[in-house]
Amino acid sequence: MTQVADAVRECAEAAHAAAGSIAAAGADTVDAALLAIAERLLDRADAVLAANKADVDGADLPPAMVDRLRLDPARLDGMAHQLRVLAEVPHPQWSRVVRELPGALVEERRKPVGVIGANFEARPNVVVDIASQLLKSRNAGVLRTGSAAIGSAAALLDEVIAPALAASGLDPAAIQLVRLPGRDTARALVAQPDLVPLVILRGSGDSTRELTAEAARHGVRTLAHADGGGVLYLDRAADAGKALDLIEQSLDRLGVCNRLNLLLIHRDRWDDLLPGVRQVFDRLGIAASLPPHDHPLGLEWALQDGREATVTIAPVEGPAAAARLADAETSGLAAGIATEDRAAATEFLDTYGGTGAFWNVTTRLLDGFKLLGVPETGINVDRLPGPRGPVTFLDLHLRQFVVTQR
C-alpha cells in the first residue's frame, strides 16, 4: 500500500506543480490545445488502437463492459469531433460585478480548483472527455481508470494529450495518469486533500459509495456518479409505435448508465402493449424480467455480469405512480414517459424528482454532449444543491467574492 500511495502522491505532486501553467493560460491557448489533441488523436490513431486492442484482448470482462473498453476509428472520430466542438464553446466570464455598495463594488470571480482527480471505469474515451474538461476549466488533473484500460489510457496520454499540451505551450505534466493497477490506487487518490481537494467518481454504485465515504474521512470533496439506469413509462395514452421506437432507441448500448433499465406500463395497457414489447426484446436479444420479481425493481442490469441484456418490466396505475416508483426504486438518473396526453406528461414530469425527465424522448439523451453540446466528466445525481446532471467544465470552478472600494 505504501508503494501505491507514493505513486499516486507523485502524480498529484506533478499535477500540482503544473497547475499554474493551465490556470494562467489564455482562452486562445486552451482552445488551440484542444484542437491539437483532436488532431493528434487521429494522427496517432494506429498507436492508440493497437494499445486498445491489447487491452481488449486481455480483458476478462462481460460483453457490455468490453463494449465500453473498445475503441475503433469511428469512436476516435467522434472523440475528435467533440474536442473540436468544445474548442468553439465560449469561455465563461471569469469575473462580473454583482452588486454596488456605498463606496464599494462586489465582484464575483471564477477560480480554478487547482488539481481535480477522476476515478472512472475502464472506458478509454473518458480519458479524453475528462482531460478536455479540466483543460477548458483551467484545472490540472490526476486520472485513474480501471485496470483493463490502463494501456489505452497511457497511449492516449503519451501519444496524444501530453504532446498536444506541450506543442501549445502548456505544461504536459498537468494531466497525470495513475498507471498502477488495482483498487488501492482509487483509495489513495481520494486521500490527498492537500493536493487533490476534489475527485470526480464514476463507476458502480457500491464502489463509488465506498470511495465517497473514504474521501469524506480525508476531507476530500467528491462529485459522484454512483448509479444509473433509465426508466420509461408507457402511459394509457401512449402511441404503441412511438413507444416501441423509444424502447429500441434506449437499448442501442447496454453498458451505459442511461440505457433502458426499468420499463413501466400502465395497467390498462399491459395486455395491449406487452406483446409488442416482447417482440422488440426478442429481436434485440433482451430478456424481460416480469412480475413477480425476485430482485429490486431498480436493479441496474448494466452492472450485472452476464445479465446486462435484461430489462425489468412492471405495471403501474398512472403517471404520478410511475414517477414516484422511479424516484423510490432507482438512482434518480433519468425517467421518461411515452404518451400523447399532455396532461399525463405534465403530471409525470412535475412529480418525478430525478436528474433528467423526458417526454416521448429517450433517456439516452442524458449525456453532456448530446444534451448540452459539451463533453461531460460524469453525471451527478445528488439531490443536493450544486452541479446536478451532466457535469461540464462550467461546473469545475470555485466562486470567490472580491469587494473593492469605488
KEMARVEX-981657 format. One record per residue (C-alpha): residue number from 1; x, y, z. Coordinates in Angstrom, 3 decimals. Layout:
<k=NUM; east=X; north=Y; up=Z>;
...
END
This chain:
<k=1; east=0.000; north=0.000; up=0.000>;
<k=2; east=2.938; north=2.333; up=0.658>;
<k=3; east=4.102; north=1.886; up=-2.941>;
<k=4; east=0.614; north=2.672; up=-4.214>;
<k=5; east=0.243; north=5.752; up=-2.013>;
<k=6; east=3.664; north=7.014; up=-3.079>;
<k=7; east=2.870; north=6.508; up=-6.778>;
<k=8; east=-0.453; north=8.369; up=-6.523>;
<k=9; east=1.093; north=11.173; up=-4.498>;
<k=10; east=3.855; north=11.516; up=-7.091>;
<k=11; east=1.203; north=12.031; up=-9.766>;
<k=12; east=-0.625; north=14.535; up=-7.566>;
<k=13; east=2.552; north=16.498; up=-6.879>;
<k=14; east=3.415; north=16.634; up=-10.576>;
<k=15; east=-0.064; north=17.866; up=-11.477>;
<k=16; east=0.047; north=20.401; up=-8.649>;
<k=17; east=3.367; north=21.780; up=-9.888>;
<k=18; east=1.954; north=22.129; up=-13.405>;
<k=19; east=-1.427; north=23.577; up=-12.402>;
<k=20; east=-0.222; north=27.171; up=-12.670>;
<k=21; east=0.529; north=26.691; up=-16.370>;
<k=22; east=-3.093; north=25.745; up=-17.012>;
<k=23; east=-4.622; north=28.343; up=-14.678>;
<k=24; east=-2.742; north=31.171; up=-16.389>;
<k=25; east=-3.495; north=30.048; up=-19.946>;
<k=26; east=-5.472; north=32.336; up=-22.193>;
<k=27; east=-8.622; north=31.243; up=-23.956>;
<k=28; east=-6.912; north=31.049; up=-27.351>;
<k=29; east=-4.146; north=28.852; up=-25.936>;
<k=30; east=-6.617; north=26.490; up=-24.300>;
<k=31; east=-8.704; north=26.152; up=-27.449>;
<k=32; east=-5.585; north=25.624; up=-29.558>;
<k=33; east=-4.576; north=22.809; up=-27.206>;
<k=34; east=-7.982; north=21.176; up=-27.568>;
<k=35; east=-7.688; north=21.315; up=-31.346>;
<k=36; east=-4.170; north=19.882; up=-31.120>;
<k=37; east=-5.476; north=16.967; up=-29.051>;
<k=38; east=-8.152; north=16.331; up=-31.692>;
<k=39; east=-5.547; north=16.395; up=-34.475>;
<k=40; east=-3.140; north=14.071; up=-32.685>;
<k=41; east=-5.977; north=11.722; up=-31.781>;
<k=42; east=-6.392; north=10.995; up=-35.466>;
<k=43; east=-2.705; north=11.252; up=-36.416>;
<k=44; east=-1.741; north=8.741; up=-33.726>;
<k=45; east=-4.784; north=6.525; up=-34.201>;
<k=46; east=-2.727; north=3.442; up=-35.076>;
<k=47; east=-0.779; north=3.581; up=-31.806>;
<k=48; east=-3.912; north=4.223; up=-29.744>;
<k=49; east=-5.891; north=1.451; up=-31.425>;
<k=50; east=-3.014; north=-1.008; up=-31.040>;
<k=51; east=-2.845; north=-0.326; up=-27.301>;
<k=52; east=-6.603; north=-0.628; up=-27.064>;
<k=53; east=-6.604; north=-3.960; up=-28.923>;
<k=54; east=-4.118; north=-5.314; up=-26.414>;
<k=55; east=-6.410; north=-4.177; up=-23.579>;
<k=56; east=-9.486; north=-5.717; up=-25.200>;
<k=57; east=-7.702; north=-8.987; up=-25.965>;
<k=58; east=-6.547; north=-9.254; up=-22.362>;
<k=59; east=-9.798; north=-8.175; up=-20.726>;
<k=60; east=-11.746; north=-10.627; up=-18.589>;
<k=61; east=-14.966; north=-8.621; up=-18.695>;
<k=62; east=-18.587; north=-9.237; up=-19.692>;
<k=63; east=-19.585; north=-8.151; up=-23.216>;
<k=64; east=-21.170; north=-4.848; up=-22.173>;
<k=65; east=-18.006; north=-3.825; up=-20.340>;
<k=66; east=-15.848; north=-4.840; up=-23.310>;
<k=67; east=-18.028; north=-2.584; up=-25.463>;
<k=68; east=-17.166; north=0.310; up=-23.151>;
<k=69; east=-13.483; north=-0.578; up=-23.333>;
<k=70; east=-13.238; north=-0.914; up=-27.111>;
<k=71; east=-12.078; north=1.911; up=-29.371>;
<k=72; east=-12.351; north=1.932; up=-33.151>;
<k=73; east=-11.808; north=4.536; up=-35.882>;
<k=74; east=-15.418; north=5.717; up=-35.670>;
<k=75; east=-15.172; north=6.283; up=-31.914>;
<k=76; east=-11.891; north=8.158; up=-32.329>;
<k=77; east=-13.552; north=10.342; up=-34.980>;
<k=78; east=-16.379; north=11.040; up=-32.547>;
<k=79; east=-13.937; north=11.941; up=-29.771>;
<k=80; east=-12.065; north=14.305; up=-32.103>;
<k=81; east=-15.352; north=15.902; up=-33.155>;
<k=82; east=-16.305; north=16.554; up=-29.546>;
<k=83; east=-12.932; north=18.198; up=-28.930>;
<k=84; east=-13.380; north=20.489; up=-31.920>;
<k=85; east=-16.874; north=21.420; up=-30.745>;
<k=86; east=-15.581; north=22.109; up=-27.226>;
<k=87; east=-12.888; north=24.388; up=-28.612>;
<k=88; east=-15.642; north=26.514; up=-30.183>;
<k=89; east=-17.675; north=26.810; up=-26.967>;
<k=90; east=-17.296; north=30.323; up=-25.492>;
<k=91; east=-15.311; north=30.544; up=-22.294>;
<k=92; east=-17.251; north=31.728; up=-19.253>;
<k=93; east=-16.918; north=35.239; up=-17.937>;
<k=94; east=-14.273; north=34.914; up=-15.246>;
<k=95; east=-15.434; north=37.943; up=-13.277>;
<k=96; east=-18.531; north=40.093; up=-13.057>;
<k=97; east=-19.837; north=42.836; up=-10.834>;
<k=98; east=-22.848; north=41.533; up=-8.938>;
<k=99; east=-23.679; north=44.491; up=-6.694>;
<k=100; east=-22.764; north=48.066; up=-5.932>;
<k=101; east=-22.488; north=49.042; up=-2.282>;
<k=102; east=-21.942; north=52.538; up=-0.907>;
<k=103; east=-18.341; north=53.215; up=-1.819>;
<k=104; east=-17.636; north=49.604; up=-2.893>;
<k=105; east=-18.140; north=47.096; up=-5.695>;
<k=106; east=-18.933; north=43.419; up=-5.136>;
<k=107; east=-17.345; north=41.244; up=-7.811>;
<k=108; east=-17.850; north=37.519; up=-8.326>;
<k=109; east=-14.900; north=35.632; up=-9.783>;
<k=110; east=-14.407; north=32.087; up=-11.039>;
<k=111; east=-11.236; north=30.436; up=-9.769>;
<k=112; east=-9.828; north=27.059; up=-10.834>;
<k=113; east=-9.896; north=24.344; up=-8.198>;
<k=114; east=-6.245; north=23.559; up=-8.937>;
<k=115; east=-5.940; north=19.787; up=-9.258>;
<k=116; east=-9.020; north=17.624; up=-9.730>;
<k=117; east=-8.894; north=13.849; up=-9.501>;
<k=118; east=-11.030; north=11.486; up=-11.529>;
<k=119; east=-11.701; north=7.804; up=-10.939>;
<k=120; east=-13.659; north=6.091; up=-13.683>;
<k=121; east=-14.495; north=2.742; up=-15.194>;
<k=122; east=-12.463; north=1.060; up=-17.958>;
<k=123; east=-13.594; north=3.452; up=-20.702>;
<k=124; east=-10.676; north=4.991; up=-22.631>;
<k=125; east=-12.821; north=7.730; up=-24.208>;
<k=126; east=-13.395; north=9.133; up=-20.721>;
<k=127; east=-9.669; north=9.914; up=-20.505>;
<k=128; east=-10.108; north=12.468; up=-23.287>;
<k=129; east=-13.514; north=13.654; up=-22.064>;
<k=130; east=-12.246; north=14.494; up=-18.589>;
<k=131; east=-8.860; north=15.831; up=-19.668>;
<k=132; east=-10.567; north=18.222; up=-22.083>;
<k=133; east=-12.986; north=19.447; up=-19.407>;
<k=134; east=-10.154; north=20.023; up=-16.958>;
<k=135; east=-8.218; north=21.952; up=-19.570>;
<k=136; east=-11.173; north=24.113; up=-20.565>;
<k=137; east=-11.832; north=24.891; up=-16.881>;
<k=138; east=-8.114; north=25.709; up=-16.274>;
<k=139; east=-7.558; north=22.798; up=-13.889>;
<k=140; east=-4.839; north=20.157; up=-13.751>;
<k=141; east=-5.812; north=16.574; up=-13.044>;
<k=142; east=-4.929; north=13.094; up=-11.867>;
<k=143; east=-6.793; north=10.342; up=-13.716>;
<k=144; east=-7.282; north=6.784; up=-12.502>;
<k=145; east=-9.115; north=4.222; up=-14.652>;
<k=146; east=-9.999; north=0.555; up=-14.384>;
<k=147; east=-7.075; north=-1.833; up=-14.750>;
<k=148; east=-8.383; north=-3.201; up=-18.053>;
<k=149; east=-7.974; north=0.200; up=-19.739>;
<k=150; east=-4.585; north=1.340; up=-18.430>;
<k=151; east=-2.780; north=0.551; up=-21.687>;
<k=152; east=-5.280; north=2.527; up=-23.747>;
<k=153; east=-5.259; north=5.395; up=-21.267>;
<k=154; east=-1.459; north=5.537; up=-21.283>;
<k=155; east=-1.396; north=5.640; up=-25.088>;
<k=156; east=-3.925; north=8.469; up=-25.132>;
<k=157; east=-1.897; north=10.449; up=-22.619>;
<k=158; east=1.568; north=9.757; up=-24.010>;
<k=159; east=0.766; north=9.823; up=-27.721>;
<k=160; east=-1.981; north=12.441; up=-27.800>;
<k=161; east=-2.679; north=14.633; up=-24.773>;
<k=162; east=0.777; north=15.379; up=-23.359>;
<k=163; east=2.398; north=16.176; up=-26.747>;
<k=164; east=-0.549; north=18.401; up=-27.694>;
<k=165; east=-0.246; north=20.354; up=-24.439>;
<k=166; east=3.497; north=20.774; up=-24.939>;
<k=167; east=3.041; north=21.931; up=-28.536>;
<k=168; east=0.550; north=24.537; up=-27.321>;
<k=169; east=2.938; north=25.949; up=-24.736>;
<k=170; east=1.290; north=24.280; up=-21.734>;
<k=171; east=2.940; north=22.027; up=-19.191>;
<k=172; east=2.249; north=18.426; up=-20.298>;
<k=173; east=2.543; north=17.258; up=-16.684>;
<k=174; east=-0.780; north=18.969; up=-15.918>;
<k=175; east=-2.692; north=15.783; up=-16.773>;
<k=176; east=-1.397; north=12.754; up=-14.886>;
<k=177; east=-2.388; north=9.098; up=-15.137>;
<k=178; east=-2.082; north=6.594; up=-12.301>;
<k=179; east=-0.529; north=3.608; up=-14.047>;
<k=180; east=-0.531; north=1.041; up=-11.260>;
<k=181; east=-3.437; north=-1.444; up=-11.437>;
<k=182; east=-5.659; north=-2.288; up=-8.502>;
<k=183; east=-8.353; north=-0.609; up=-6.447>;
<k=184; east=-5.928; north=0.587; up=-3.799>;
<k=185; east=-4.935; north=3.353; up=-6.233>;
<k=186; east=-8.506; north=4.685; up=-6.159>;
<k=187; east=-8.480; north=4.788; up=-2.368>;
<k=188; east=-5.125; north=6.587; up=-2.429>;
<k=189; east=-6.478; north=9.147; up=-4.904>;
<k=190; east=-9.262; north=10.239; up=-2.535>;
<k=191; east=-6.809; north=10.564; up=0.371>;
<k=192; east=-4.800; north=13.583; up=-0.849>;
<k=193; east=-6.708; north=16.623; up=0.484>;
<k=194; east=-3.691; north=18.933; up=0.311>;
<k=195; east=-3.050; north=18.185; up=-3.368>;
<k=196; east=-6.326; north=16.857; up=-4.831>;
<k=197; east=-9.214; north=18.520; up=-2.953>;
<k=198; east=-11.912; north=17.365; up=-5.393>;
<k=199; east=-12.325; north=13.955; up=-7.048>;
<k=200; east=-14.849; north=13.005; up=-9.720>;
<k=201; east=-16.081; north=9.453; up=-9.097>;
<k=202; east=-17.693; north=7.306; up=-11.755>;
<k=203; east=-18.461; north=3.606; up=-11.705>;
<k=204; east=-20.590; north=1.000; up=-9.991>;
<k=205; east=-22.736; north=2.123; up=-7.102>;
<k=206; east=-21.097; north=0.144; up=-4.310>;
<k=207; east=-17.510; north=1.022; up=-5.219>;
<k=208; east=-18.352; north=4.684; up=-5.724>;
<k=209; east=-20.195; north=4.895; up=-2.415>;
<k=210; east=-17.220; north=3.274; up=-0.694>;
<k=211; east=-14.843; north=5.805; up=-2.245>;
<k=212; east=-17.163; north=8.688; up=-1.354>;
<k=213; east=-17.076; north=7.605; up=2.293>;
<k=214; east=-13.293; north=7.190; up=2.167>;
<k=215; east=-12.900; north=10.651; up=0.642>;
<k=216; east=-15.067; north=12.183; up=3.364>;
<k=217; east=-12.821; north=10.657; up=6.031>;
<k=218; east=-9.884; north=12.503; up=4.473>;
<k=219; east=-11.691; north=15.795; up=3.886>;
<k=220; east=-11.787; north=15.373; up=0.096>;
<k=221; east=-14.919; north=16.526; up=-1.740>;
<k=222; east=-16.418; north=14.372; up=-4.479>;
<k=223; east=-18.727; north=14.645; up=-7.445>;
<k=224; east=-20.080; north=11.114; up=-7.574>;
<k=225; east=-21.845; north=9.235; up=-10.327>;
<k=226; east=-22.717; north=6.117; up=-8.374>;
<k=227; east=-25.773; north=4.614; up=-10.031>;
<k=228; east=-27.687; north=4.745; up=-13.268>;
<k=229; east=-30.494; north=3.048; up=-15.091>;
<k=230; east=-33.086; north=4.756; up=-17.283>;
<k=231; east=-36.827; north=4.374; up=-16.690>;
<k=232; east=-39.534; north=4.518; up=-19.360>;
<k=233; east=-43.240; north=4.646; up=-18.504>;
<k=234; east=-45.756; north=3.696; up=-21.216>;
<k=235; east=-48.886; north=5.654; up=-20.385>;
<k=236; east=-52.511; north=4.788; up=-21.025>;
<k=237; east=-52.368; north=7.304; up=-23.918>;
<k=238; east=-49.083; north=6.048; up=-25.348>;
<k=239; east=-48.799; north=5.615; up=-29.100>;
<k=240; east=-47.699; north=1.995; up=-29.489>;
<k=241; east=-45.418; north=2.688; up=-32.462>;
<k=242; east=-43.651; north=5.587; up=-30.735>;
<k=243; east=-43.319; north=3.609; up=-27.527>;
<k=244; east=-41.639; north=0.679; up=-29.254>;
<k=245; east=-39.305; north=3.045; up=-31.118>;
<k=246; east=-38.323; north=4.652; up=-27.805>;
<k=247; east=-37.583; north=1.234; up=-26.342>;
<k=248; east=-35.304; north=0.372; up=-29.261>;
<k=249; east=-33.530; north=3.752; up=-29.133>;
<k=250; east=-32.941; north=3.255; up=-25.418>;
<k=251; east=-31.224; north=-0.113; up=-25.874>;
<k=252; east=-28.662; north=0.729; up=-28.553>;
<k=253; east=-25.885; north=0.179; up=-25.979>;
<k=254; east=-26.262; north=-1.973; up=-22.877>;
<k=255; east=-23.197; north=-0.963; up=-20.862>;
<k=256; east=-24.138; north=2.700; up=-20.382>;
<k=257; east=-25.898; north=4.247; up=-17.411>;
<k=258; east=-28.742; north=5.961; up=-19.287>;
<k=259; east=-29.993; north=2.912; up=-21.191>;
<k=260; east=-33.471; north=1.495; up=-20.548>;
<k=261; east=-33.336; north=-0.447; up=-17.300>;
<k=262; east=-36.903; north=-0.368; up=-15.960>;
<k=263; east=-39.996; north=-0.349; up=-18.186>;
<k=264; east=-43.281; north=0.626; up=-16.542>;
<k=265; east=-46.589; north=0.023; up=-18.316>;
<k=266; east=-49.978; north=1.458; up=-17.387>;
<k=267; east=-52.023; north=-1.400; up=-16.013>;
<k=268; east=-54.827; north=-0.705; up=-18.523>;
<k=269; east=-52.363; north=-1.154; up=-21.443>;
<k=270; east=-50.459; north=-4.136; up=-20.064>;
<k=271; east=-52.131; north=-6.806; up=-22.216>;
<k=272; east=-52.152; north=-4.488; up=-25.247>;
<k=273; east=-48.524; north=-3.314; up=-25.197>;
<k=274; east=-46.622; north=-6.226; up=-23.659>;
<k=275; east=-46.673; north=-8.499; up=-26.758>;
<k=276; east=-45.115; north=-5.773; up=-28.925>;
<k=277; east=-42.534; north=-5.035; up=-26.252>;
<k=278; east=-41.602; north=-8.723; up=-26.112>;
<k=279; east=-41.200; north=-8.798; up=-29.899>;
<k=280; east=-38.760; north=-5.869; up=-29.765>;
<k=281; east=-36.876; north=-7.516; up=-26.905>;
<k=282; east=-36.634; north=-10.795; up=-28.797>;
<k=283; east=-35.287; north=-9.052; up=-31.894>;
<k=284; east=-32.677; north=-7.186; up=-29.817>;
<k=285; east=-31.736; north=-10.198; up=-27.710>;
<k=286; east=-33.102; north=-8.648; up=-24.493>;
<k=287; east=-34.524; north=-10.736; up=-21.657>;
<k=288; east=-37.602; north=-9.453; up=-19.823>;
<k=289; east=-37.769; north=-9.663; up=-16.025>;
<k=290; east=-41.507; north=-9.894; up=-15.395>;
<k=291; east=-43.592; north=-9.985; up=-12.188>;
<k=292; east=-43.225; north=-11.432; up=-9.667>;
<k=293; east=-39.694; north=-10.065; up=-9.391>;
<k=294; east=-37.034; north=-11.704; up=-7.242>;
<k=295; east=-34.905; north=-8.547; up=-7.228>;
<k=296; east=-35.358; north=-4.824; up=-6.542>;
<k=297; east=-37.251; north=-3.092; up=-9.333>;
<k=298; east=-34.409; north=-0.652; up=-9.856>;
<k=299; east=-31.641; north=-3.255; up=-10.112>;
<k=300; east=-29.151; north=-1.827; up=-12.635>;
<k=301; east=-28.715; north=-4.529; up=-15.241>;
<k=302; east=-25.716; north=-2.848; up=-16.875>;
<k=303; east=-23.702; north=-3.808; up=-13.791>;
<k=304; east=-24.859; north=-7.436; up=-13.619>;
<k=305; east=-22.176; north=-9.635; up=-15.163>;
<k=306; east=-23.709; north=-11.868; up=-17.792>;
<k=307; east=-27.197; north=-10.410; up=-17.397>;
<k=308; east=-26.681; north=-6.969; up=-18.942>;
<k=309; east=-29.190; north=-7.765; up=-21.709>;
<k=310; east=-32.136; north=-7.614; up=-19.313>;
<k=311; east=-34.893; north=-5.074; up=-18.666>;
<k=312; east=-37.311; north=-5.156; up=-15.737>;
<k=313; east=-40.985; north=-4.691; up=-16.644>;
<k=314; east=-43.701; north=-3.806; up=-14.133>;
<k=315; east=-47.294; north=-2.463; up=-14.191>;
<k=316; east=-48.288; north=0.866; up=-12.610>;
<k=317; east=-51.517; north=2.759; up=-12.032>;
<k=318; east=-50.703; north=6.038; up=-13.805>;
<k=319; east=-48.227; north=8.874; up=-14.406>;
<k=320; east=-47.814; north=10.021; up=-10.807>;
<k=321; east=-47.447; north=6.441; up=-9.571>;
<k=322; east=-44.820; north=5.764; up=-12.233>;
<k=323; east=-42.860; north=8.885; up=-11.294>;
<k=324; east=-42.987; north=8.059; up=-7.590>;
<k=325; east=-41.866; north=4.495; up=-8.254>;
<k=326; east=-38.953; north=5.749; up=-10.371>;
<k=327; east=-37.966; north=8.088; up=-7.542>;
<k=328; east=-38.224; north=5.421; up=-4.868>;
<k=329; east=-36.727; north=2.413; up=-6.668>;
<k=330; east=-33.991; north=3.858; up=-8.900>;
<k=331; east=-30.989; north=6.162; up=-8.643>;
<k=332; east=-32.926; north=9.142; up=-9.967>;
<k=333; east=-30.747; north=9.382; up=-13.064>;
<k=334; east=-33.410; north=9.628; up=-15.762>;
<k=335; east=-37.026; north=8.710; up=-16.414>;
<k=336; east=-39.314; north=9.288; up=-19.359>;
<k=337; east=-42.975; north=8.999; up=-20.303>;
<k=338; east=-44.440; north=7.880; up=-23.621>;
<k=339; east=-47.862; north=9.459; up=-24.062>;
<k=340; east=-49.978; north=11.574; up=-26.385>;
<k=341; east=-51.764; north=13.146; up=-23.413>;
<k=342; east=-50.147; north=16.443; up=-22.416>;
<k=343; east=-51.832; north=16.410; up=-19.004>;
<k=344; east=-50.408; north=12.955; up=-18.270>;
<k=345; east=-46.956; north=14.101; up=-19.392>;
<k=346; east=-47.162; north=17.170; up=-17.179>;
<k=347; east=-48.236; north=15.072; up=-14.191>;
<k=348; east=-45.294; north=12.719; up=-14.694>;
<k=349; east=-42.700; north=15.457; up=-15.291>;
<k=350; east=-43.897; north=17.506; up=-12.306>;
<k=351; east=-43.882; north=14.503; up=-9.972>;
<k=352; east=-40.553; north=12.957; up=-10.920>;
<k=353; east=-37.665; north=14.325; up=-8.844>;
<k=354; east=-34.721; north=12.799; up=-10.698>;
<k=355; east=-31.958; north=14.429; up=-12.682>;
<k=356; east=-33.439; north=14.136; up=-16.178>;
<k=357; east=-37.115; north=13.896; up=-17.153>;
<k=358; east=-38.221; north=13.122; up=-20.722>;
<k=359; east=-41.462; north=13.133; up=-22.706>;
<k=360; east=-41.521; north=10.963; up=-25.832>;
<k=361; east=-37.713; north=11.177; up=-25.910>;
<k=362; east=-35.173; north=8.517; up=-24.959>;
<k=363; east=-33.267; north=8.781; up=-21.683>;
<k=364; east=-30.104; north=8.116; up=-23.723>;
<k=365; east=-30.050; north=11.883; up=-24.271>;
<k=366; east=-28.986; north=12.402; up=-20.644>;
<k=367; east=-25.397; north=12.890; up=-21.697>;
<k=368; east=-23.270; north=16.019; up=-21.596>;
<k=369; east=-22.545; north=16.156; up=-25.296>;
<k=370; east=-25.998; north=15.074; up=-26.502>;
<k=371; east=-27.861; north=17.312; up=-24.054>;
<k=372; east=-25.611; north=20.359; up=-23.736>;
<k=373; east=-23.215; north=20.106; up=-26.664>;
<k=374; east=-20.241; north=19.758; up=-24.289>;
<k=375; east=-18.449; north=16.571; up=-23.163>;
<k=376; east=-19.074; north=15.628; up=-19.551>;
<k=377; east=-16.907; north=14.460; up=-16.690>;
<k=378; east=-19.824; north=12.422; up=-15.376>;
<k=379; east=-23.457; north=12.763; up=-14.317>;
<k=380; east=-24.089; north=13.854; up=-10.753>;
<k=381; east=-27.379; north=12.530; up=-9.336>;
<k=382; east=-27.094; north=14.033; up=-5.845>;
<k=383; east=-30.318; north=15.520; up=-4.503>;
<k=384; east=-28.401; north=18.459; up=-3.097>;
<k=385; east=-27.550; north=21.950; up=-4.340>;
<k=386; east=-24.599; north=22.079; up=-6.693>;
<k=387; east=-23.895; north=20.747; up=-10.174>;
<k=388; east=-26.548; north=18.125; up=-10.897>;
<k=389; east=-26.878; north=16.186; up=-14.104>;
<k=390; east=-24.054; north=16.223; up=-16.663>;
<k=391; east=-21.044; north=17.936; up=-15.075>;
<k=392; east=-19.050; north=20.031; up=-17.562>;
<k=393; east=-16.171; north=22.498; up=-17.441>;
<k=394; east=-18.632; north=25.222; up=-16.420>;
<k=395; east=-19.077; north=23.451; up=-13.066>;
<k=396; east=-15.407; north=22.907; up=-12.230>;
<k=397; east=-14.566; north=26.167; up=-10.545>;
<k=398; east=-14.615; north=27.895; up=-7.188>;
<k=399; east=-16.625; north=31.046; up=-6.556>;
<k=400; east=-14.817; north=33.975; up=-4.972>;
<k=401; east=-16.240; north=37.341; up=-3.927>;
<k=402; east=-13.934; north=40.335; up=-4.224>;
<k=403; east=-15.046; north=43.635; up=-2.688>;
<k=404; east=-13.144; north=46.758; up=-3.689>;
<k=405; east=-13.570; north=50.416; up=-2.979>;
<k=406; east=-15.134; north=52.543; up=-5.711>;
END
